[in-house]
Amino acid sequence: MIMEKKVLTQEEKDQISSLRNTQTDAIATLGQIEYQIFILEKNKKQIHQTLNEIESQSQNLAEDLTKKYGDGVIDIETGEFTPK
């Protein structure tokens, strides 16, 4: 038994083509978003590392100043140290 070949209408072919194009665009956009997320995560890790380094340096400086001047308060604007 030979089946008769059927052909889609132009409108149906256009609908399929439109859906494929929309899907391709959505996938490409998703890929761009994933790449941006990757870059942001990388930057976030670098900033965390910088913040950890700053925290360590701050602690070291506080220890050094305490050894040199003792316990007290420093006015950052004037540099004046007031002992406790």
mmCIF file of the N, C-alpha and C atoms, coordinates in Angstrom:
data_MODEL
# 
_entry.id   MODEL 
# 
loop_
_atom_site.group_PDB 
_atom_site.id 
_atom_site.type_symbol 
_atom_site.label_atom_id 
_atom_site.label_alt_id 
_atom_site.label_comp_id 
_atom_site.label_asym_id 
_atom_site.label_entity_id 
_atom_site.label_seq_id 
_atom_site.pdbx_PDB_ins_code 
_atom_site.Cartn_x 
_atom_site.Cartn_y 
_atom_site.Cartn_z 
_atom_site.occupancy 
_atom_site.B_iso_or_equiv 
_atom_site.pdbx_formal_charge 
_atom_site.auth_seq_id 
_atom_site.auth_comp_id 
_atom_site.auth_asym_id 
_atom_site.auth_atom_id 
_atom_site.pdbx_PDB_model_num 
ATOM 1   N N  . MET A 1 1  ? 0.826  -1.167 0.000  1.00 0.00 ? 1  MET A N  1 
ATOM 2   C CA . MET A 1 1  ? 0.000  0.000  0.000  1.00 0.00 ? 1  MET A CA 1 
ATOM 3   C C  . MET A 1 1  ? 0.880  1.244  0.000  1.00 0.00 ? 1  MET A C  1 
ATOM 4   N N  . ILE A 1 2  ? 0.719  2.072  -0.950 1.00 0.00 ? 2  ILE A N  1 
ATOM 5   C CA . ILE A 1 2  ? 1.504  3.298  -1.097 1.00 0.00 ? 2  ILE A CA 1 
ATOM 6   C C  . ILE A 1 2  ? 0.715  4.447  -0.480 1.00 0.00 ? 2  ILE A C  1 
ATOM 7   N N  . MET A 1 3  ? 1.422  5.176  0.417  1.00 0.00 ? 3  MET A N  1 
ATOM 8   C CA . MET A 1 3  ? 0.767  6.303  1.072  1.00 0.00 ? 3  MET A CA 1 
ATOM 9   C C  . MET A 1 3  ? 0.950  7.546  0.226  1.00 0.00 ? 3  MET A C  1 
ATOM 10  N N  . GLU A 1 4  ? -0.076 8.325  0.186  1.00 0.00 ? 4  GLU A N  1 
ATOM 11  C CA . GLU A 1 4  ? -0.023 9.554  -0.583 1.00 0.00 ? 4  GLU A CA 1 
ATOM 12  C C  . GLU A 1 4  ? 0.805  10.596 0.171  1.00 0.00 ? 4  GLU A C  1 
ATOM 13  N N  . LYS A 1 5  ? 1.683  11.236 -0.529 1.00 0.00 ? 5  LYS A N  1 
ATOM 14  C CA . LYS A 1 5  ? 2.544  12.261 0.049  1.00 0.00 ? 5  LYS A CA 1 
ATOM 15  C C  . LYS A 1 5  ? 1.725  13.520 0.291  1.00 0.00 ? 5  LYS A C  1 
ATOM 16  N N  . LYS A 1 6  ? 1.841  14.086 1.507  1.00 0.00 ? 6  LYS A N  1 
ATOM 17  C CA . LYS A 1 6  ? 1.111  15.302 1.832  1.00 0.00 ? 6  LYS A CA 1 
ATOM 18  C C  . LYS A 1 6  ? 2.117  16.425 2.073  1.00 0.00 ? 6  LYS A C  1 
ATOM 19  N N  . VAL A 1 7  ? 1.716  17.613 1.750  1.00 0.00 ? 7  VAL A N  1 
ATOM 20  C CA . VAL A 1 7  ? 2.600  18.770 1.862  1.00 0.00 ? 7  VAL A CA 1 
ATOM 21  C C  . VAL A 1 7  ? 1.950  19.787 2.801  1.00 0.00 ? 7  VAL A C  1 
ATOM 22  N N  . LEU A 1 8  ? 2.789  20.326 3.701  1.00 0.00 ? 8  LEU A N  1 
ATOM 23  C CA . LEU A 1 8  ? 2.309  21.358 4.616  1.00 0.00 ? 8  LEU A CA 1 
ATOM 24  C C  . LEU A 1 8  ? 2.008  22.640 3.854  1.00 0.00 ? 8  LEU A C  1 
ATOM 25  N N  . THR A 1 9  ? 1.116  23.427 4.417  1.00 0.00 ? 9  THR A N  1 
ATOM 26  C CA . THR A 1 9  ? 0.838  24.730 3.811  1.00 0.00 ? 9  THR A CA 1 
ATOM 27  C C  . THR A 1 9  ? 1.994  25.672 4.135  1.00 0.00 ? 9  THR A C  1 
ATOM 28  N N  . GLN A 1 10 ? 2.073  26.746 3.400  1.00 0.00 ? 10 GLN A N  1 
ATOM 29  C CA . GLN A 1 10 ? 3.128  27.738 3.648  1.00 0.00 ? 10 GLN A CA 1 
ATOM 30  C C  . GLN A 1 10 ? 2.998  28.305 5.052  1.00 0.00 ? 10 GLN A C  1 
ATOM 31  N N  . GLU A 1 11 ? 1.766  28.522 5.488  1.00 0.00 ? 11 GLU A N  1 
ATOM 32  C CA . GLU A 1 11 ? 1.540  29.049 6.845  1.00 0.00 ? 11 GLU A CA 1 
ATOM 33  C C  . GLU A 1 11 ? 2.063  28.086 7.894  1.00 0.00 ? 11 GLU A C  1 
ATOM 34  N N  . GLU A 1 12 ? 1.843  26.792 7.710  1.00 0.00 ? 12 GLU A N  1 
ATOM 35  C CA . GLU A 1 12 ? 2.330  25.787 8.656  1.00 0.00 ? 12 GLU A CA 1 
ATOM 36  C C  . GLU A 1 12 ? 3.857  25.735 8.664  1.00 0.00 ? 12 GLU A C  1 
ATOM 37  N N  . LYS A 1 13 ? 4.449  25.809 7.483  1.00 0.00 ? 13 LYS A N  1 
ATOM 38  C CA . LYS A 1 13 ? 5.915  25.823 7.393  1.00 0.00 ? 13 LYS A CA 1 
ATOM 39  C C  . LYS A 1 13 ? 6.472  27.082 8.056  1.00 0.00 ? 13 LYS A C  1 
ATOM 40  N N  . ASP A 1 14 ? 5.793  28.208 7.854  1.00 0.00 ? 14 ASP A N  1 
ATOM 41  C CA . ASP A 1 14 ? 6.232  29.464 8.485  1.00 0.00 ? 14 ASP A CA 1 
ATOM 42  C C  . ASP A 1 14 ? 6.133  29.379 10.003 1.00 0.00 ? 14 ASP A C  1 
ATOM 43  N N  . GLN A 1 15 ? 5.076  28.747 10.512 1.00 0.00 ? 15 GLN A N  1 
ATOM 44  C CA . GLN A 1 15 ? 4.912  28.588 11.956 1.00 0.00 ? 15 GLN A CA 1 
ATOM 45  C C  . GLN A 1 15 ? 6.044  27.735 12.535 1.00 0.00 ? 15 GLN A C  1 
ATOM 46  N N  . ILE A 1 16 ? 6.360  26.639 11.859 1.00 0.00 ? 16 ILE A N  1 
ATOM 47  C CA . ILE A 1 16 ? 7.455  25.767 12.317 1.00 0.00 ? 16 ILE A CA 1 
ATOM 48  C C  . ILE A 1 16 ? 8.774  26.538 12.307 1.00 0.00 ? 16 ILE A C  1 
ATOM 49  N N  . SER A 1 17 ? 9.010  27.263 11.235 1.00 0.00 ? 17 SER A N  1 
ATOM 50  C CA . SER A 1 17 ? 10.241 28.036 11.106 1.00 0.00 ? 17 SER A CA 1 
ATOM 51  C C  . SER A 1 17 ? 10.321 29.111 12.188 1.00 0.00 ? 17 SER A C  1 
ATOM 52  N N  . SER A 1 18 ? 9.201  29.770 12.459 1.00 0.00 ? 18 SER A N  1 
ATOM 53  C CA . SER A 1 18 ? 9.169  30.798 13.484 1.00 0.00 ? 18 SER A CA 1 
ATOM 54  C C  . SER A 1 18 ? 9.465  30.208 14.859 1.00 0.00 ? 18 SER A C  1 
ATOM 55  N N  . LEU A 1 19 ? 8.866  29.063 15.164 1.00 0.00 ? 19 LEU A N  1 
ATOM 56  C CA . LEU A 1 19 ? 9.124  28.401 16.444 1.00 0.00 ? 19 LEU A CA 1 
ATOM 57  C C  . LEU A 1 19 ? 10.588 27.998 16.577 1.00 0.00 ? 19 LEU A C  1 
ATOM 58  N N  . ARG A 1 20 ? 11.157 27.467 15.514 1.00 0.00 ? 20 ARG A N  1 
ATOM 59  C CA . ARG A 1 20 ? 12.574 27.081 15.548 1.00 0.00 ? 20 ARG A CA 1 
ATOM 60  C C  . ARG A 1 20 ? 13.464 28.294 15.783 1.00 0.00 ? 20 ARG A C  1 
ATOM 61  N N  . ASN A 1 21 ? 13.159 29.394 15.087 1.00 0.00 ? 21 ASN A N  1 
ATOM 62  C CA . ASN A 1 21 ? 13.959 30.612 15.254 1.00 0.00 ? 21 ASN A CA 1 
ATOM 63  C C  . ASN A 1 21 ? 13.846 31.154 16.677 1.00 0.00 ? 21 ASN A C  1 
ATOM 64  N N  . THR A 1 22 ? 12.629 31.137 17.209 1.00 0.00 ? 22 THR A N  1 
ATOM 65  C CA . THR A 1 22 ? 12.419 31.606 18.577 1.00 0.00 ? 22 THR A CA 1 
ATOM 66  C C  . THR A 1 22 ? 13.171 30.722 19.563 1.00 0.00 ? 22 THR A C  1 
ATOM 67  N N  . GLN A 1 23 ? 13.127 29.423 19.332 1.00 0.00 ? 23 GLN A N  1 
ATOM 68  C CA . GLN A 1 23 ? 13.843 28.484 20.197 1.00 0.00 ? 23 GLN A CA 1 
ATOM 69  C C  . GLN A 1 23 ? 15.350 28.720 20.113 1.00 0.00 ? 23 GLN A C  1 
ATOM 70  N N  . THR A 1 24 ? 15.869 28.908 18.925 1.00 0.00 ? 24 THR A N  1 
ATOM 71  C CA . THR A 1 24 ? 17.301 29.158 18.729 1.00 0.00 ? 24 THR A CA 1 
ATOM 72  C C  . THR A 1 24 ? 17.718 30.446 19.438 1.00 0.00 ? 24 THR A C  1 
ATOM 73  N N  . ASP A 1 25 ? 16.901 31.485 19.306 1.00 0.00 ? 25 ASP A N  1 
ATOM 74  C CA . ASP A 1 25 ? 17.199 32.752 19.979 1.00 0.00 ? 25 ASP A CA 1 
ATOM 75  C C  . ASP A 1 25 ? 17.179 32.584 21.495 1.00 0.00 ? 25 ASP A C  1 
ATOM 76  N N  . ALA A 1 26 ? 16.196 31.842 22.007 1.00 0.00 ? 26 ALA A N  1 
ATOM 77  C CA . ALA A 1 26 ? 16.094 31.623 23.449 1.00 0.00 ? 26 ALA A CA 1 
ATOM 78  C C  . ALA A 1 26 ? 17.305 30.858 23.971 1.00 0.00 ? 26 ALA A C  1 
ATOM 79  N N  . ILE A 1 27 ? 17.737 29.856 23.235 1.00 0.00 ? 27 ILE A N  1 
ATOM 80  C CA . ILE A 1 27 ? 18.912 29.067 23.638 1.00 0.00 ? 27 ILE A CA 1 
ATOM 81  C C  . ILE A 1 27 ? 20.169 29.937 23.621 1.00 0.00 ? 27 ILE A C  1 
ATOM 82  N N  . ALA A 1 28 ? 20.301 30.765 22.593 1.00 0.00 ? 28 ALA A N  1 
ATOM 83  C CA . ALA A 1 28 ? 21.462 31.656 22.507 1.00 0.00 ? 28 ALA A CA 1 
ATOM 84  C C  . ALA A 1 28 ? 21.456 32.657 23.669 1.00 0.00 ? 28 ALA A C  1 
ATOM 85  N N  . THR A 1 29 ? 20.290 33.200 23.987 1.00 0.00 ? 29 THR A N  1 
ATOM 86  C CA . THR A 1 29 ? 20.176 34.148 25.095 1.00 0.00 ? 29 THR A CA 1 
ATOM 87  C C  . THR A 1 29 ? 20.510 33.467 26.415 1.00 0.00 ? 29 THR A C  1 
ATOM 88  N N  . LEU A 1 30 ? 20.030 32.252 26.580 1.00 0.00 ? 30 LEU A N  1 
ATOM 89  C CA . LEU A 1 30 ? 20.339 31.494 27.793 1.00 0.00 ? 30 LEU A CA 1 
ATOM 90  C C  . LEU A 1 30 ? 21.847 31.266 27.910 1.00 0.00 ? 30 LEU A C  1 
ATOM 91  N N  . GLY A 1 31 ? 22.482 30.955 26.799 1.00 0.00 ? 31 GLY A N  1 
ATOM 92  C CA . GLY A 1 31 ? 23.936 30.773 26.800 1.00 0.00 ? 31 GLY A CA 1 
ATOM 93  C C  . GLY A 1 31 ? 24.658 32.056 27.210 1.00 0.00 ? 31 GLY A C  1 
ATOM 94  N N  . GLN A 1 32 ? 24.191 33.195 26.723 1.00 0.00 ? 32 GLN A N  1 
ATOM 95  C CA . GLN A 1 32 ? 24.794 34.475 27.094 1.00 0.00 ? 32 GLN A CA 1 
ATOM 96  C C  . GLN A 1 32 ? 24.615 34.740 28.584 1.00 0.00 ? 32 GLN A C  1 
ATOM 97  N N  . ILE A 1 33 ? 23.423 34.436 29.095 1.00 0.00 ? 33 ILE A N  1 
ATOM 98  C CA . ILE A 1 33 ? 23.156 34.634 30.522 1.00 0.00 ? 33 ILE A CA 1 
ATOM 99  C C  . ILE A 1 33 ? 24.056 33.731 31.360 1.00 0.00 ? 33 ILE A C  1 
ATOM 100 N N  . GLU A 1 34 ? 24.189 32.478 30.961 1.00 0.00 ? 34 GLU A N  1 
ATOM 101 C CA . GLU A 1 34 ? 25.054 31.552 31.699 1.00 0.00 ? 34 GLU A CA 1 
ATOM 102 C C  . GLU A 1 34 ? 26.504 32.034 31.687 1.00 0.00 ? 34 GLU A C  1 
ATOM 103 N N  . TYR A 1 35 ? 26.954 32.578 30.564 1.00 0.00 ? 35 TYR A N  1 
ATOM 104 C CA . TYR A 1 35 ? 28.312 33.101 30.486 1.00 0.00 ? 35 TYR A CA 1 
ATOM 105 C C  . TYR A 1 35 ? 28.469 34.303 31.423 1.00 0.00 ? 35 TYR A C  1 
ATOM 106 N N  . GLN A 1 36 ? 27.466 35.188 31.452 1.00 0.00 ? 36 GLN A N  1 
ATOM 107 C CA . GLN A 1 36 ? 27.514 36.338 32.346 1.00 0.00 ? 36 GLN A CA 1 
ATOM 108 C C  . GLN A 1 36 ? 27.536 35.881 33.804 1.00 0.00 ? 36 GLN A C  1 
ATOM 109 N N  . ILE A 1 37 ? 26.757 34.864 34.135 1.00 0.00 ? 37 ILE A N  1 
ATOM 110 C CA . ILE A 1 37 ? 26.758 34.320 35.495 1.00 0.00 ? 37 ILE A CA 1 
ATOM 111 C C  . ILE A 1 37 ? 28.142 33.788 35.843 1.00 0.00 ? 37 ILE A C  1 
ATOM 112 N N  . PHE A 1 38 ? 28.767 33.086 34.896 1.00 0.00 ? 38 PHE A N  1 
ATOM 113 C CA . PHE A 1 38 ? 30.125 32.556 35.101 1.00 0.00 ? 38 PHE A CA 1 
ATOM 114 C C  . PHE A 1 38 ? 31.096 33.688 35.423 1.00 0.00 ? 38 PHE A C  1 
ATOM 115 N N  . ILE A 1 39 ? 31.041 34.770 34.646 1.00 0.00 ? 39 ILE A N  1 
ATOM 116 C CA . ILE A 1 39 ? 31.935 35.909 34.852 1.00 0.00 ? 39 ILE A CA 1 
ATOM 117 C C  . ILE A 1 39 ? 31.650 36.567 36.201 1.00 0.00 ? 39 ILE A C  1 
ATOM 118 N N  . LEU A 1 40 ? 30.363 36.727 36.529 1.00 0.00 ? 40 LEU A N  1 
ATOM 119 C CA . LEU A 1 40 ? 30.002 37.331 37.814 1.00 0.00 ? 40 LEU A CA 1 
ATOM 120 C C  . LEU A 1 40 ? 30.474 36.481 38.983 1.00 0.00 ? 40 LEU A C  1 
ATOM 121 N N  . GLU A 1 41 ? 30.332 35.171 38.880 1.00 0.00 ? 41 GLU A N  1 
ATOM 122 C CA . GLU A 1 41 ? 30.803 34.271 39.947 1.00 0.00 ? 41 GLU A CA 1 
ATOM 123 C C  . GLU A 1 41 ? 32.315 34.371 40.103 1.00 0.00 ? 41 GLU A C  1 
ATOM 124 N N  . LYS A 1 42 ? 33.011 34.460 38.979 1.00 0.00 ? 42 LYS A N  1 
ATOM 125 C CA . LYS A 1 42 ? 34.470 34.604 39.018 1.00 0.00 ? 42 LYS A CA 1 
ATOM 126 C C  . LYS A 1 42 ? 34.850 35.911 39.708 1.00 0.00 ? 42 LYS A C  1 
ATOM 127 N N  . ASN A 1 43 ? 34.164 37.003 39.333 1.00 0.00 ? 43 ASN A N  1 
ATOM 128 C CA . ASN A 1 43 ? 34.422 38.304 39.956 1.00 0.00 ? 43 ASN A CA 1 
ATOM 129 C C  . ASN A 1 43 ? 34.080 38.269 41.446 1.00 0.00 ? 43 ASN A C  1 
ATOM 130 N N  . LYS A 1 44 ? 33.001 37.591 41.782 1.00 0.00 ? 44 LYS A N  1 
ATOM 131 C CA . LYS A 1 44 ? 32.582 37.477 43.183 1.00 0.00 ? 44 LYS A CA 1 
ATOM 132 C C  . LYS A 1 44 ? 33.660 36.778 44.003 1.00 0.00 ? 44 LYS A C  1 
ATOM 133 N N  . LYS A 1 45 ? 34.249 35.711 43.466 1.00 0.00 ? 45 LYS A N  1 
ATOM 134 C CA . LYS A 1 45 ? 35.316 34.998 44.169 1.00 0.00 ? 45 LYS A CA 1 
ATOM 135 C C  . LYS A 1 45 ? 36.527 35.904 44.369 1.00 0.00 ? 45 LYS A C  1 
ATOM 136 N N  . GLN A 1 46 ? 36.856 36.700 43.346 1.00 0.00 ? 46 GLN A N  1 
ATOM 137 C CA . GLN A 1 46 ? 37.995 37.612 43.454 1.00 0.00 ? 46 GLN A CA 1 
ATOM 138 C C  . GLN A 1 46 ? 37.746 38.671 44.529 1.00 0.00 ? 46 GLN A C  1 
ATOM 139 N N  . ILE A 1 47 ? 36.521 39.181 44.587 1.00 0.00 ? 47 ILE A N  1 
ATOM 140 C CA . ILE A 1 47 ? 36.188 40.196 45.584 1.00 0.00 ? 47 ILE A CA 1 
ATOM 141 C C  . ILE A 1 47 ? 36.226 39.597 46.982 1.00 0.00 ? 47 ILE A C  1 
ATOM 142 N N  . HIS A 1 48 ? 35.729 38.369 47.131 1.00 0.00 ? 48 HIS A N  1 
ATOM 143 C CA . HIS A 1 48 ? 35.802 37.693 48.437 1.00 0.00 ? 48 HIS A CA 1 
ATOM 144 C C  . HIS A 1 48 ? 37.260 37.546 48.872 1.00 0.00 ? 48 HIS A C  1 
ATOM 145 N N  . GLN A 1 49 ? 38.119 37.173 47.925 1.00 0.00 ? 49 GLN A N  1 
ATOM 146 C CA . GLN A 1 49 ? 39.540 37.019 48.242 1.00 0.00 ? 49 GLN A CA 1 
ATOM 147 C C  . GLN A 1 49 ? 40.135 38.365 48.663 1.00 0.00 ? 49 GLN A C  1 
ATOM 148 N N  . THR A 1 50 ? 39.793 39.425 47.955 1.00 0.00 ? 50 THR A N  1 
ATOM 149 C CA . THR A 1 50 ? 40.283 40.759 48.304 1.00 0.00 ? 50 THR A CA 1 
ATOM 150 C C  . THR A 1 50 ? 39.799 41.165 49.688 1.00 0.00 ? 50 THR A C  1 
ATOM 151 N N  . LEU A 1 51 ? 38.527 40.904 49.977 1.00 0.00 ? 51 LEU A N  1 
ATOM 152 C CA . LEU A 1 51 ? 37.990 41.246 51.295 1.00 0.00 ? 51 LEU A CA 1 
ATOM 153 C C  . LEU A 1 51 ? 38.677 40.459 52.405 1.00 0.00 ? 51 LEU A C  1 
ATOM 154 N N  . ASN A 1 52 ? 38.973 39.195 52.149 1.00 0.00 ? 52 ASN A N  1 
ATOM 155 C CA . ASN A 1 52 ? 39.706 38.388 53.134 1.00 0.00 ? 52 ASN A CA 1 
ATOM 156 C C  . ASN A 1 52 ? 41.095 38.963 53.377 1.00 0.00 ? 52 ASN A C  1 
ATOM 157 N N  . GLU A 1 53 ? 41.762 39.391 52.310 1.00 0.00 ? 53 GLU A N  1 
ATOM 158 C CA . GLU A 1 53 ? 43.093 39.982 52.444 1.00 0.00 ? 53 GLU A CA 1 
ATOM 159 C C  . GLU A 1 53 ? 43.024 41.290 53.229 1.00 0.00 ? 53 GLU A C  1 
ATOM 160 N N  . ILE A 1 54 ? 42.003 42.109 52.948 1.00 0.00 ? 54 ILE A N  1 
ATOM 161 C CA . ILE A 1 54 ? 41.837 43.372 53.672 1.00 0.00 ? 54 ILE A CA 1 
ATOM 162 C C  . ILE A 1 54 ? 41.592 43.104 55.147 1.00 0.00 ? 54 ILE A C  1 
ATOM 163 N N  . GLU A 1 55 ? 40.756 42.128 55.454 1.00 0.00 ? 55 GLU A N  1 
ATOM 164 C CA . GLU A 1 55 ? 40.473 41.773 56.851 1.00 0.00 ? 55 GLU A CA 1 
ATOM 165 C C  . GLU A 1 55 ? 41.745 41.340 57.563 1.00 0.00 ? 55 GLU A C  1 
ATOM 166 N N  . SER A 1 56 ? 42.551 40.531 56.900 1.00 0.00 ? 56 SER A N  1 
ATOM 167 C CA . SER A 1 56 ? 43.801 40.067 57.493 1.00 0.00 ? 56 SER A CA 1 
ATOM 168 C C  . SER A 1 56 ? 44.759 41.234 57.719 1.00 0.00 ? 56 SER A C  1 
ATOM 169 N N  . GLN A 1 57 ? 44.877 42.119 56.742 1.00 0.00 ? 57 GLN A N  1 
ATOM 170 C CA . GLN A 1 57 ? 45.750 43.282 56.869 1.00 0.00 ? 57 GLN A CA 1 
ATOM 171 C C  . GLN A 1 57 ? 45.263 44.205 57.986 1.00 0.00 ? 57 GLN A C  1 
ATOM 172 N N  . SER A 1 58 ? 43.934 44.368 58.100 1.00 0.00 ? 58 SER A N  1 
ATOM 173 C CA . SER A 1 58 ? 43.368 45.214 59.157 1.00 0.00 ? 58 SER A CA 1 
ATOM 174 C C  . SER A 1 58 ? 43.689 44.645 60.536 1.00 0.00 ? 58 SER A C  1 
ATOM 175 N N  . GLN A 1 59 ? 43.553 43.339 60.674 1.00 0.00 ? 59 GLN A N  1 
ATOM 176 C CA . GLN A 1 59 ? 43.861 42.698 61.953 1.00 0.00 ? 59 GLN A CA 1 
ATOM 177 C C  . GLN A 1 59 ? 45.342 42.856 62.303 1.00 0.00 ? 59 GLN A C  1 
ATOM 178 N N  . ASN A 1 60 ? 46.198 42.653 61.306 1.00 0.00 ? 60 ASN A N  1 
ATOM 179 C CA . ASN A 1 60 ? 47.643 42.802 61.536 1.00 0.00 ? 60 ASN A CA 1 
ATOM 180 C C  . ASN A 1 60 ? 47.988 44.231 61.937 1.00 0.00 ? 60 ASN A C  1 
ATOM 181 N N  . LEU A 1 61 ? 47.395 45.203 61.262 1.00 0.00 ? 61 LEU A N  1 
ATOM 182 C CA . LEU A 1 61 ? 47.656 46.598 61.582 1.00 0.00 ? 61 LEU A CA 1 
ATOM 183 C C  . LEU A 1 61 ? 47.157 46.930 62.986 1.00 0.00 ? 61 LEU A C  1 
ATOM 184 N N  . ALA A 1 62 ? 45.970 46.441 63.321 1.00 0.00 ? 62 ALA A N  1 
ATOM 185 C CA . ALA A 1 62 ? 45.426 46.689 64.672 1.00 0.00 ? 62 ALA A CA 1 
ATOM 186 C C  . ALA A 1 62 ? 46.345 46.104 65.740 1.00 0.00 ? 62 ALA A C  1 
ATOM 187 N N  . GLU A 1 63 ? 46.863 44.909 65.498 1.00 0.00 ? 63 GLU A N  1 
ATOM 188 C CA . GLU A 1 63 ? 47.784 44.272 66.446 1.00 0.00 ? 63 GLU A CA 1 
ATOM 189 C C  . GLU A 1 63 ? 49.070 45.089 66.573 1.00 0.00 ? 63 GLU A C  1 
ATOM 190 N N  . ASP A 1 64 ? 49.607 45.523 65.431 1.00 0.00 ? 64 ASP A N  1 
ATOM 191 C CA . ASP A 1 64 ? 50.839 46.319 65.444 1.00 0.00 ? 64 ASP A CA 1 
ATOM 192 C C  . ASP A 1 64 ? 50.639 47.642 66.191 1.00 0.00 ? 64 ASP A C  1 
ATOM 193 N N  . LEU A 1 65 ? 49.513 48.316 65.932 1.00 0.00 ? 65 LEU A N  1 
ATOM 194 C CA . LEU A 1 65 ? 49.248 49.595 66.595 1.00 0.00 ? 65 LEU A CA 1 
ATOM 195 C C  . LEU A 1 65 ? 49.011 49.404 68.092 1.00 0.00 ? 65 LEU A C  1 
ATOM 196 N N  . THR A 1 66 ? 48.367 48.304 68.449 1.00 0.00 ? 66 THR A N  1 
ATOM 197 C CA . THR A 1 66 ? 48.142 48.024 69.865 1.00 0.00 ? 66 THR A CA 1 
ATOM 198 C C  . THR A 1 66 ? 49.470 47.762 70.568 1.00 0.00 ? 66 THR A C  1 
ATOM 199 N N  . LYS A 1 67 ? 50.381 47.042 69.923 1.00 0.00 ? 67 LYS A N  1 
ATOM 200 C CA . LYS A 1 67 ? 51.704 46.795 70.509 1.00 0.00 ? 67 LYS A CA 1 
ATOM 201 C C  . LYS A 1 67 ? 52.464 48.106 70.688 1.00 0.00 ? 67 LYS A C  1 
ATOM 202 N N  . LYS A 1 68 ? 52.346 48.986 69.708 1.00 0.00 ? 68 LYS A N  1 
ATOM 203 C CA . LYS A 1 68 ? 53.095 50.243 69.726 1.00 0.00 ? 68 LYS A CA 1 
ATOM 204 C C  . LYS A 1 68 ? 52.485 51.267 70.683 1.00 0.00 ? 68 LYS A C  1 
ATOM 205 N N  . TYR A 1 69 ? 51.158 51.405 70.668 1.00 0.00 ? 69 TYR A N  1 
ATOM 206 C CA . TYR A 1 69 ? 50.507 52.473 71.420 1.00 0.00 ? 69 TYR A CA 1 
ATOM 207 C C  . TYR A 1 69 ? 49.683 51.985 72.616 1.00 0.00 ? 69 TYR A C  1 
ATOM 208 N N  . GLY A 1 70 ? 49.409 50.678 72.681 1.00 0.00 ? 70 GLY A N  1 
ATOM 209 C CA . GLY A 1 70 ? 48.548 50.159 73.733 1.00 0.00 ? 70 GLY A CA 1 
ATOM 210 C C  . GLY A 1 70 ? 47.087 50.218 73.297 1.00 0.00 ? 70 GLY A C  1 
ATOM 211 N N  . ASP A 1 71 ? 46.202 49.882 74.251 1.00 0.00 ? 71 ASP A N  1 
ATOM 212 C CA . ASP A 1 71 ? 44.770 49.921 73.949 1.00 0.00 ? 71 ASP A CA 1 
ATOM 213 C C  . ASP A 1 71 ? 44.297 51.364 73.918 1.00 0.00 ? 71 ASP A C  1 
ATOM 214 N N  . GLY A 1 72 ? 43.448 51.676 72.966 1.00 0.00 ? 72 GLY A N  1 
ATOM 215 C CA . GLY A 1 72 ? 42.924 53.033 72.866 1.00 0.00 ? 72 GLY A CA 1 
ATOM 216 C C  . GLY A 1 72 ? 42.090 53.203 71.613 1.00 0.00 ? 72 GLY A C  1 
ATOM 217 N N  . VAL A 1 73 ? 41.846 54.473 71.321 1.00 0.00 ? 73 VAL A N  1 
ATOM 218 C CA . VAL A 1 73 ? 41.009 54.831 70.174 1.00 0.00 ? 73 VAL A CA 1 
ATOM 219 C C  . VAL A 1 73 ? 41.802 55.770 69.276 1.00 0.00 ? 73 VAL A C  1 
ATOM 220 N N  . ILE A 1 74 ? 41.717 55.541 67.978 1.00 0.00 ? 74 ILE A N  1 
ATOM 221 C CA . ILE A 1 74 ? 42.409 56.394 67.006 1.00 0.00 ? 74 ILE A CA 1 
ATOM 222 C C  . ILE A 1 74 ? 41.375 57.208 66.247 1.00 0.00 ? 74 ILE A C  1 
ATOM 223 N N  . ASP A 1 75 ? 41.595 58.516 66.176 1.00 0.00 ? 75 ASP A N  1 
ATOM 224 C CA . ASP A 1 75 ? 40.763 59.385 65.331 1.00 0.00 ? 75 ASP A CA 1 
ATOM 225 C C  . ASP A 1 75 ? 41.375 59.341 63.938 1.00 0.00 ? 75 ASP A C  1 
ATOM 226 N N  . ILE A 1 76 ? 40.685 58.735 63.017 1.00 0.00 ? 76 ILE A N  1 
ATOM 227 C CA . ILE A 1 76 ? 41.211 58.535 61.660 1.00 0.00 ? 76 ILE A CA 1 
ATOM 228 C C  . ILE A 1 76 ? 41.488 59.874 60.972 1.00 0.00 ? 76 ILE A C  1 
ATOM 229 N N  . GLU A 1 77 ? 40.652 60.883 61.245 1.00 0.00 ? 77 GLU A N  1 
ATOM 230 C CA . GLU A 1 77 ? 40.808 62.192 60.601 1.00 0.00 ? 77 GLU A CA 1 
ATOM 231 C C  . GLU A 1 77 ? 42.095 62.892 61.039 1.00 0.00 ? 77 GLU A C  1 
ATOM 232 N N  . THR A 1 78 ? 42.370 62.870 62.338 1.00 0.00 ? 78 THR A N  1 
ATOM 233 C CA . THR A 1 78 ? 43.529 63.615 62.850 1.00 0.00 ? 78 THR A CA 1 
ATOM 234 C C  . THR A 1 78 ? 44.745 62.725 63.114 1.00 0.00 ? 78 THR A C  1 
ATOM 235 N N  . GLY A 1 79 ? 44.516 61.415 63.231 1.00 0.00 ? 79 GLY A N  1 
ATOM 236 C CA . GLY A 1 79 ? 45.604 60.521 63.563 1.00 0.00 ? 79 GLY A CA 1 
ATOM 237 C C  . GLY A 1 79 ? 45.908 60.508 65.056 1.00 0.00 ? 79 GLY A C  1 
ATOM 238 N N  . GLU A 1 80 ? 45.080 61.158 65.825 1.00 0.00 ? 80 GLU A N  1 
ATOM 239 C CA . GLU A 1 80 ? 45.291 61.284 67.260 1.00 0.00 ? 80 GLU A CA 1 
ATOM 240 C C  . GLU A 1 80 ? 44.889 59.983 67.979 1.00 0.00 ? 80 GLU A C  1 
ATOM 241 N N  . PHE A 1 81 ? 45.753 59.545 68.874 1.00 0.00 ? 81 PHE A N  1 
ATOM 242 C CA . PHE A 1 81 ? 45.505 58.333 69.656 1.00 0.00 ? 81 PHE A CA 1 
ATOM 243 C C  . PHE A 1 81 ? 45.121 58.720 71.075 1.00 0.00 ? 81 PHE A C  1 
ATOM 244 N N  . THR A 1 82 ? 44.020 58.140 71.546 1.00 0.00 ? 82 THR A N  1 
ATOM 245 C CA . THR A 1 82 ? 43.585 58.391 72.918 1.00 0.00 ? 82 THR A CA 1 
ATOM 246 C C  . THR A 1 82 ? 43.616 57.064 73.669 1.00 0.00 ? 82 THR A C  1 
ATOM 247 N N  . PRO A 1 83 ? 44.488 56.954 74.676 1.00 0.00 ? 83 PRO A N  1 
ATOM 248 C CA . PRO A 1 83 ? 44.570 55.694 75.441 1.00 0.00 ? 83 PRO A CA 1 
ATOM 249 C C  . PRO A 1 83 ? 43.275 55.452 76.206 1.00 0.00 ? 83 PRO A C  1 
ATOM 250 N N  . LYS A 1 84 ? 43.013 54.163 76.472 1.00 0.00 ? 84 LYS A N  1 
ATOM 251 C CA . LYS A 1 84 ? 41.828 53.791 77.276 1.00 0.00 ? 84 LYS A CA 1 
ATOM 252 C C  . LYS A 1 84 ? 42.125 53.952 78.734 1.00 0.00 ? 84 LYS A C  1 
# 
